[in-house]
C-alpha cells in the first residue's frame, strides 16, 4: 500500500516543499510513482520527530550515515568504533 505525498504531509503536518528538502538532503528517498511505501513513511516520521526536537539536517544525515556502516567496521572495541582488521 502506498501513501500519497499529500496524505503524508497532512498526517505529519508538513509541507511538500519540506519533503523535497529532506530528499535533497538525502534523509529520505523519493516517493514511488503513486506515493510512499510504509517503510518510507516510517523514515519520514523519524526525520519529522528529530527535526521537531531541534536536530539539524546535517546532524540527522551524520547519524544516518553512521547507522549505515557495515557491522564489521563497527567492531567490538570499547575504545573505538573501528576494528583493527
VOGUDREN-520476 format. One record per residue (C-alpha): residue number from 1; residue in one letter; y, x, z. Coordinates in Angstrom, 3 decimals, padded with zeros to 6 digits, always signed. Each point is the difference from the previous one (the first is absolute). Layout:
N
> midren	timi	v	u	w
> NUM	a	Y	X	Z
...
//
This chain:
85
> midren	timi	v	u	w
> 1	x	+000.000	+000.000	+000.000
> 2	x	+003.413	+001.339	-000.967
> 3	x	+003.289	-000.819	+001.708
> 4	x	+003.135	-000.259	-002.123
> 5	x	+002.988	+002.254	+000.584
> 6	x	+002.124	-002.985	+000.972
> 7	x	-002.582	-001.160	+002.559
> 8	x	-000.265	+003.475	+001.553
> 9	x	+003.791	+000.178	+000.221
> 10	x	+000.192	-003.429	+001.603
> 11	x	-002.827	+000.762	+002.473
> 12	x	+001.580	+003.259	+001.142
> 13	x	+003.652	-000.957	-000.376
> 14	x	+000.790	+002.822	-002.418
> 15	x	+001.656	+000.171	-003.409
> 16	x	-001.838	+000.852	-003.231
> 17	x	+002.406	+002.946	-000.293
> 18	x	-001.401	+001.310	+003.293
> 19	x	-003.529	-000.040	-001.418
> 20	x	+001.204	+001.897	-003.068
> 21	x	+001.639	+002.576	+002.262
> 22	x	-003.198	+000.453	+001.971
> 23	x	-001.910	+000.396	-003.264
> 24	x	+002.505	+002.612	-001.185
> 25	x	-000.425	+001.838	+003.321
> 26	x	-003.805	-000.058	-000.571
> 27	x	-000.603	-001.988	+003.176
> 28	x	-001.694	-002.924	-001.721
> 29	x	-001.722	-000.407	-003.330
> 30	x	+001.270	-002.209	-002.793
> 31	x	-001.321	-003.545	-000.076
> 32	x	-002.700	-001.033	-002.409
> 33	x	+001.113	-002.130	-002.926
> 34	x	-000.229	-003.206	+002.067
> 35	x	+000.887	+001.302	+003.447
> 36	x	-001.097	+002.123	+002.941
> 37	x	-003.575	+000.299	+001.258
> 38	x	-000.791	-000.536	+003.688
> 39	x	-000.161	+003.770	+000.722
> 40	x	+003.376	+000.432	-001.715
> 41	x	+001.530	-002.793	+002.090
> 42	x	-001.385	+001.673	+003.138
> 43	x	+001.599	+003.276	-001.109
> 44	x	+003.329	-001.791	-000.561
> 45	x	-000.218	-001.554	+003.478
> 46	x	-000.462	+003.455	+001.552
> 47	x	+003.018	+001.391	-001.846
> 48	x	+002.024	-003.056	+001.057
> 49	x	-000.906	+000.484	+003.664
> 50	x	+000.760	+003.719	-000.120
> 51	x	+003.366	-000.423	-001.705
> 52	x	+000.891	-002.797	+002.416
> 53	x	-000.800	+002.386	+002.857
> 54	x	+002.478	+002.531	-001.345
> 55	x	-002.287	+002.341	-001.895
> 56	x	+001.528	+001.424	-003.172
> 57	x	-001.713	-000.146	-003.377
> 58	x	-000.335	+003.783	+000.197
> 59	x	-001.734	-000.269	+003.396
> 60	x	-002.400	-002.616	-001.312
> 61	x	-000.755	+002.036	-003.126
> 62	x	-000.761	+003.085	+002.112
> 63	x	-002.444	-001.932	+002.174
> 64	x	-001.596	-001.576	-003.061
> 65	x	-000.546	+003.439	-001.568
> 66	x	-001.455	+001.344	+003.253
> 67	x	-002.435	-002.905	+000.262
> 68	x	-001.115	+000.629	-003.583
> 69	x	-001.058	+003.602	+000.738
> 70	x	-003.701	+000.641	-000.520
> 71	x	-001.942	+000.046	+003.279
> 72	x	-001.097	+003.633	-000.425
> 73	x	+003.653	+001.099	-000.004
> 74	x	+000.588	-001.707	+003.330
> 75	x	-002.591	+002.133	+001.779
> 76	x	-000.944	-000.438	+003.626
> 77	x	+002.122	+002.734	+001.542
> 78	x	+002.255	-001.229	+002.815
> 79	x	+002.523	+002.730	-000.919
> 80	x	+000.662	-001.126	-003.567
> 81	x	-000.780	-002.521	-002.649
> 82	x	-001.474	+002.428	-002.521
> 83	x	-003.439	+001.493	+000.300
> 84	x	-000.542	+003.725	-000.396
> 85	x	-002.334	-000.483	-002.960
//
